[in-house]
Amino acid sequence: MVLHKYCGSGNDFLIFHTFKHQKRSEFAKKVCDRHYGIGADGLAVLLPHSKYPYEWEFYNSDGSEATMCGNASRCVAHYAYHQGFAPANHSFLTQAGEIQVKVKDNVVESNLGSYKSLKKIHLNIQEYNGDWYLIDTGVPHLVHFVKEESKIPYSKNPILTQLRQNYNANVNIAFIQENGFISLSTYERGVEDITLACGTGMAAVFAIASMYYGISKKAILMPPSQEQLTLSFKDKNILYKGEVKYIGICIFNQNK
């Protein structure tokens, strides 16, 4: 079986297109396994649609389905354009709704749509005391801003794991630098670890920073991958822009 591997800001994905609708949770687990499969943070499957060039099914590396993934949306847009079944500017359908994308060379911008601010929570938990924000940017996220950049975790810890389980949400820790750049890390559901980047997580952090921390309608965000992403508002929608990298073609033996 032929799949294409992409990387968006440090998030890596396997992509293929097919005409067949079916559950692929077990296949996603196998192919995303970094020891016994090809290895990836997620699997995107593109399927034909009557209204759009395509729709997708998206699976996390543990086989769970996700309604949306920001970095995957940019990689999928690049794939669809270069495979010739979508123009550079197009829309496709996810379980979170329509996603608009623009491809220019290796830079892709996704319109992630609007967000839902769910609630503000005050938590007393060691170095992460203070206000937390629950927000939905296609998938649910918890967001907390720290006062020192050194407090951003780059490996999972029991606190993040417990928060993810308690709120069934991705967990983001962020810091606003003096120049207005925002550093962050995200503990992702389905991967169950901190990833090199998370698009919907960056969108969540950007939205909260704009609502509560004086950030303007445009900001540069820097995840653990150290690749800079530009986020901005268009009306009430979040635009998410950055480079994607095509890694190559992968052959997977399904009978193994």
matplotlib code that plots the C-alpha trace (Angstrom):
import matplotlib.pyplot as plt

x = [0.0, 1.3, 1.1, 2.6, 4.4, 4.3, 5.5, 3.8, 5.7, 7.1, 3.8, 4.1, 1.3, 0.6, -1.8, -3.6, -6.8, -9.3, -12.9, -13.7, -15.4, -14.5, -13.3, -9.5, -8.7, -6.6, -4.9, -4.0, -2.5, -0.4, 0.9, 1.6, 3.6, 7.1, 8.7, 6.6, 4.9, 6.0, 5.6, 3.5, 1.4, -1.7, -3.3, -5.4, -7.6, -9.1, -12.4, -14.6, -17.4, -20.3, -19.8, -16.1, -12.9, -12.7, -13.5, -11.3, -11.2, -8.5, -7.0, -4.6, -1.7, -3.6, -6.3, -8.8, -10.7, -10.3, -12.7, -9.9, -6.1, -4.7, -1.3, -2.8, -5.2, -2.2, -0.4, -3.6, -4.2, -0.6, -1.1, -4.4, -3.1, 0.0, -1.9, -4.1, -7.5, -7.9, -6.9, -4.4, -7.2, -10.0, -12.2, -12.6, -14.9, -13.9, -16.0, -15.5, -17.0, -15.6, -11.9, -10.6, -7.0, -4.5, -1.4, 1.5, 4.7, 5.4, 3.5, -0.1, -2.7, -5.7, -8.8, -9.6, -13.0, -14.3, -13.7, -15.9, -14.7, -16.1, -15.1, -12.4, -11.1, -8.8, -6.6, -4.1, -1.6, 2.1, 3.9, 0.8, -1.3, -3.8, -6.2, -6.9, -9.1, -11.2, -11.7, -12.8, -10.9, -12.3, -11.2, -11.2, -8.1, -7.0, -4.7, -2.5, 0.0, 3.1, 5.2, 8.6, 9.4, 11.4, 8.1, 7.0, 7.3, 8.8, 8.2, 5.0, 4.5, 1.8, 0.1, -0.5, -1.7, -4.2, -5.5, -5.9, -7.9, -10.0, -11.1, -10.8, -8.9, -5.5, -3.3, -1.3, 1.3, 2.3, 4.5, 4.3, 7.8, 8.7, 8.6, 5.1, 6.1, 4.3, 6.2, 4.1, 3.9, 0.9, 0.1, -2.1, -5.0, -4.6, -0.8, -0.7, 2.4, 3.8, 4.2, 6.5, 3.5, -0.3, -2.2, -5.5, -3.5, -1.7, -5.1, -6.4, -3.4, -3.7, -7.4, -6.9, -3.9, -6.1, -9.0, -7.1, -3.5, -3.4, -2.1, -3.2, -5.0, -1.8, 1.0, 4.0, 3.8, 6.7, 6.0, 8.8, 9.8, 11.0, 9.2, 7.5, 3.8, 1.7, -1.8, -4.3, -7.9, -10.2, -13.5, -14.0, -12.1, -8.5, -6.0, -3.1, -0.1, 3.2, 5.5, 4.8, 7.4, 6.8, 8.9, 8.3, 6.4, 6.1, 5.2, 3.4, 2.9, -0.6, -0.2, 2.7]
y = [0.0, 3.5, 6.4, 9.8, 11.3, 15.0, 17.2, 20.4, 22.3, 19.1, 17.2, 14.3, 12.6, 9.8, 10.6, 8.6, 8.9, 6.2, 5.7, 3.3, 4.5, 2.2, 2.3, 2.5, 2.8, -0.4, 0.4, 3.8, 2.3, -0.1, 2.3, 5.2, 3.0, 4.3, 0.9, -1.6, 0.7, 3.7, 6.2, 9.3, 11.5, 10.8, 9.4, 11.4, 9.6, 11.6, 10.5, 11.9, 14.3, 15.6, 19.3, 19.5, 18.2, 15.8, 15.1, 13.5, 10.9, 11.7, 9.3, 10.0, 7.6, 5.6, 4.9, 7.4, 9.6, 13.4, 16.0, 18.4, 18.8, 22.1, 21.0, 18.0, 20.3, 22.2, 19.0, 17.5, 20.7, 20.6, 16.9, 17.4, 20.3, 18.5, 15.3, 17.3, 16.9, 20.3, 23.8, 25.8, 27.6, 25.2, 24.0, 20.5, 18.8, 17.6, 16.4, 19.9, 21.5, 23.2, 24.1, 26.7, 26.4, 28.3, 26.7, 28.8, 26.8, 25.1, 27.6, 26.7, 28.7, 27.1, 29.0, 27.0, 28.8, 30.3, 29.1, 28.5, 29.9, 27.4, 28.5, 30.0, 27.8, 28.6, 25.7, 25.3, 22.8, 23.3, 25.5, 25.9, 27.7, 30.3, 30.8, 28.1, 28.4, 25.7, 26.5, 24.6, 25.3, 22.2, 20.0, 21.0, 22.6, 23.7, 26.8, 28.2, 31.0, 30.9, 33.9, 32.2, 30.5, 27.9, 26.6, 25.3, 21.5, 19.7, 16.2, 14.8, 14.8, 13.4, 16.9, 17.2, 13.6, 14.2, 17.4, 15.7, 12.9, 15.2, 17.6, 15.2, 18.0, 18.8, 20.7, 23.8, 25.7, 29.1, 32.1, 35.5, 36.9, 40.6, 40.9, 39.5, 36.1, 33.2, 30.0, 27.0, 23.3, 21.0, 17.6, 16.0, 13.6, 10.5, 10.9, 11.1, 13.1, 16.5, 16.9, 19.1, 21.2, 21.3, 23.6, 23.7, 24.1, 27.2, 28.5, 28.0, 29.8, 32.6, 33.1, 33.2, 35.6, 37.9, 37.8, 38.1, 39.0, 42.0, 40.2, 41.9, 40.4, 38.8, 36.9, 34.6, 31.4, 29.0, 25.4, 22.9, 22.3, 26.0, 26.5, 29.9, 29.9, 33.0, 33.2, 36.0, 36.8, 37.3, 38.5, 35.9, 33.1, 32.0, 31.9, 29.5, 29.8, 28.1, 25.8, 22.1, 19.6, 16.6, 13.8, 11.1, 8.0, 5.1, 1.5, -0.4, -4.2, -4.6, -8.4, -8.2]
z = [0.0, -0.9, 1.5, 1.4, 4.4, 5.3, 8.1, 9.2, 11.9, 13.4, 13.3, 10.9, 9.0, 6.6, 3.8, 1.1, -1.0, -1.7, -2.8, 0.0, 3.3, 6.2, 9.8, 9.8, 13.6, 13.7, 10.5, 11.8, 15.0, 12.9, 10.3, 12.8, 15.1, 15.1, 15.8, 13.9, 11.3, 9.3, 12.1, 12.4, 14.7, 12.6, 9.5, 7.0, 4.5, 1.6, 0.2, -2.7, -1.9, -4.0, -2.9, -2.2, -3.9, -1.0, 2.6, 5.1, 7.9, 10.5, 13.0, 15.8, 16.2, 18.9, 16.4, 17.8, 15.4, 15.6, 14.2, 13.3, 13.1, 12.1, 10.9, 9.0, 7.3, 5.8, 4.8, 3.2, 1.2, -0.2, -1.0, -2.8, -4.9, -6.0, -6.7, -9.0, -7.6, -6.0, -7.0, -4.9, -3.1, -2.1, 0.7, 2.1, 4.6, 8.1, 11.0, 12.4, 9.3, 6.1, 6.1, 3.6, 2.5, 0.3, -1.1, -2.3, -3.0, 0.4, 2.5, 3.3, 5.1, 6.7, 7.8, 11.0, 11.4, 14.6, 18.1, 21.1, 24.5, 27.0, 30.4, 32.7, 35.5, 38.5, 39.4, 42.2, 40.8, 41.6, 39.1, 37.0, 39.6, 38.3, 35.5, 32.9, 29.9, 28.2, 24.5, 21.4, 18.1, 16.3, 19.3, 23.0, 24.5, 28.0, 27.9, 30.7, 30.5, 32.7, 33.8, 33.0, 29.7, 31.6, 33.0, 29.6, 29.6, 26.7, 27.9, 29.5, 33.2, 35.6, 35.9, 32.1, 31.9, 34.7, 33.2, 29.9, 31.5, 33.8, 31.0, 28.0, 26.3, 24.8, 27.3, 26.3, 28.4, 26.8, 27.5, 25.9, 25.1, 25.3, 21.5, 21.4, 20.1, 21.9, 22.9, 23.8, 24.1, 23.7, 25.3, 22.6, 23.0, 20.9, 20.8, 24.7, 24.8, 24.0, 20.2, 18.2, 17.2, 17.3, 15.0, 16.9, 20.1, 18.7, 17.5, 21.1, 22.6, 20.1, 20.8, 24.6, 24.2, 22.2, 24.6, 27.9, 27.4, 25.0, 21.9, 18.6, 15.7, 14.4, 16.2, 15.7, 17.6, 18.3, 19.3, 20.4, 16.7, 16.7, 13.4, 13.4, 12.5, 11.8, 13.2, 12.6, 12.7, 9.6, 11.0, 13.8, 12.0, 12.8, 9.9, 10.5, 8.1, 7.8, 5.8, 5.1, 4.1, 1.8, 3.2, 0.6, -0.5, 1.9, 1.1, 3.9, 3.9, 5.3, 5.6, 8.1]

ax = plt.figure().add_subplot(projection="3d")
ax.plot(x, y, z, "-o")
ax.set_aspect("equal")
plt.show()
